[in-house]
Amino acid sequence: MPRAPRSFFSTTSEALAPKLLGCTLVRMQNGARLSGMIVEVEAYAGVKDTASHAFGGRRGPKNEAMYAQPGTAYVYFTYGMHFCMNIVCGEVGQPLAVLLRALEPLDGVEVMRAARAAGQRKPLRDTDLCSGPGKLCKALGINRDLNGVDMVKNAELWLELPRARVPRSAMARTPRIGIGTGHGWAEKPLRWLIPGSKHLSVPVPRA
């Protein structure tokens, strides 16, 4: 499948998020191809978004990658426990990003299983390997070393476009996960997902 070009990422986070569903995230590690289809994402709308790391124009060494060119990987460490990966979009200097929340594993499943096995008391099901932002980073070996890499040109981390895009009718939208209450951004429907997937971090509530 073709690698996503710069133009694919040169749009708002709210426009990029649904486009990412069905795309394949590829990580080359020690000669092995690890990959997964994106099934769940969240959009972060930059300086105006109270849940964004760039809210109010915050900028520093930890989030500098958010201000880079579209197609840049923004990887950060959270809760002193795990890494999370975002894809930067928009324009240079405009800190827009989409968080990858869940993947459906495709290539390198056994490598992913070994990477996720530490601390687990029983074997993990395939549906548990990448069903969360921290889980997918651990499974694919995504860490701070990949923060700031250009996914358009990088040989270790990139995005492949699907043969056919997921139609909007096959997607669902919900508020983002774990966003604190008390501000207008908590309930905005900025999480996009494929509701029939068994690999979601948090299932869609039944009506």
N, C-alpha and C positions, 0 to 999 in steps of 0.2 A: 504494500500500500504506500502511496506517496507521503512524503514528509510534509507537515504543515508549513507553508511559507510565512514570511513576515506579515503579509497582508491579511492572513487568517486571524492574527492576533490584534490587528490594528483597528480595534473597535472598543466599545464600552464593555465593562465587565458584565452588565446585564444582558448585552447582546451576545457576548462570547460564551457565557455559561451554558445556555441550551445547545449551542453549536458543539460543545465539547462532548456531550453525551453521544456514545457510540464510537468516539475516537479511541485510538490505542496509545497508551503511554508505554514507551519502550525504554528500558534501562539495560545497558550492556555492562556486565560485571564479571571480571576475570574471564572474558571470552564467551560468557554465557548470555543469551538473550532472555531477559525477563520482561514480560509484558502483561498488560491487562486492559480490558475495555472499560472506559469511564462510564459509570452508571449513576453517579451522584456528585454534585458540585454545589458550591455556594459562591455568590457574587459579593464582592466588597467594593464599595463605590467611592473610595478615596477620602479626600479631606472633609467631605460633608457627612461621611458615614461614621456614626459614633462607635461602631464596632470594628472599624478599620484600624490597623496599626499606624495609619497615616492621618488619622482624624485630627483636624485642626492644623494640618500642615506639619505634623511631627516628622522629623527626618534625622537619622543618625546612622551609625555603623550597622546597627542590627537590622534596619529596614531599608537601607539604601537601595537594595535591589528592586524595591517597588517603584523607584523612580527611573529605572533603566528602560531600554527599548522594549517594545512589545515582543513577547516570545521568550522573555527571560524567566528563569526559575527563581522563585523566592521561597527559600527553605528556612524555617525557624524552629527553635527548640522551645517547647512549652511545658509547663507544670513540672519542670525538672525531670521529665520522664521520656518524652518522645518528640520526634520531628514531624512537622507538617509541611506540605508542599503546595504552593500557589503558582499559577501562571500569570505573569504580568501582561497587561494589555493596554489599550489606549495609545497615548503618545509619550515620548520621552519627557520626563518631568511631571507626568500625570500619574499619581500612584494608584492605579486601578489594578485589581487582581481577582483571580478566581481560585478558590480553595478546592483541591481535589479531596472528596470525602470518601469515595469508595470505588473499587475496581472489581471487575469480574476477571479472575486470573486466566491467562491464555498460555503463554510460553514460560517455561521454567518453574512449573508448579512445585516440583520437589525441592528446588533450591529455595523457593519462598517458604515452603513448609519448614525446612531446616532453620532458616533465619528467624522464623516466628516461634520455634520450639522452645527457646530458652524461657524457663519459668512456667512452662505449661505442664500440667499434671497428666493430661491425656492428649492423644493425637488430635490435631485440628482438622475440622472439615474444610473443604475447599471454600465453602461459603464464609468461613471465619478468617481466611487469610488476609483479605484486603478490605474488610468491611468497617472501615473507619480511617480517618486521616493519618493517625499515628501507626495503625496496623499496616497500611499500604506502604508507608515509607520504610518501615522495618522489613517488610517482606521483600521489597525491591532494593534494599540497601541505599536508600536516599537519606543523605545526611547533610550537615553544613558544608561539606566539601563541594556540594553541587549548588550551593546558594550563589546566584548571580550568573550561572552559565547560560549561554545563548542556545536555546533549544532548536533554533533554526539551523545552526551549524554544528552543534556539539556532537561528539562521537559516542558519548556515554548516556545521554538523556535527550529524548526527542519525542515528538508527537506525530502519529500517523493518522491520516484522514481515512474515514470509512469508505467502502465502495458505494454505500447508499446512506444518506443522512437519516437519523431517527426523526420521524415526523412529529410535529408538535402534539398531535393527537395521542401519541404514545408516551408523552411526558406528563409529569405532575409537578406542581409548585407548592412549596410550603414555606413558612418562616424558617430562618436559619436555626441551627441547633445550638443550644447553650448560650444564646445572646441574652444578657441581663435585661430585666424589665425596667420600666421607668423612663423610657425615651422612645421616640417615634420610630426608631429603626428596629425595634425588637420584633414587631409583627409583620414587617415587610416581607412579601413572598419572594425571597432571593435565593432559595434553595431549589434546584432543579434536579429531577431524578427520573429514572425509569421505574415506575411503580411495580411492575411485574418481576423485577430482578430479585433474586434470593441473596444478593451480595450487599444490600444496603446497610448503612451504619445504623439507621433507625427506620423501621418500616413505616409506611404511610398508614395512619389510623383508618380503620374501616368507617365508612359513613354510618 
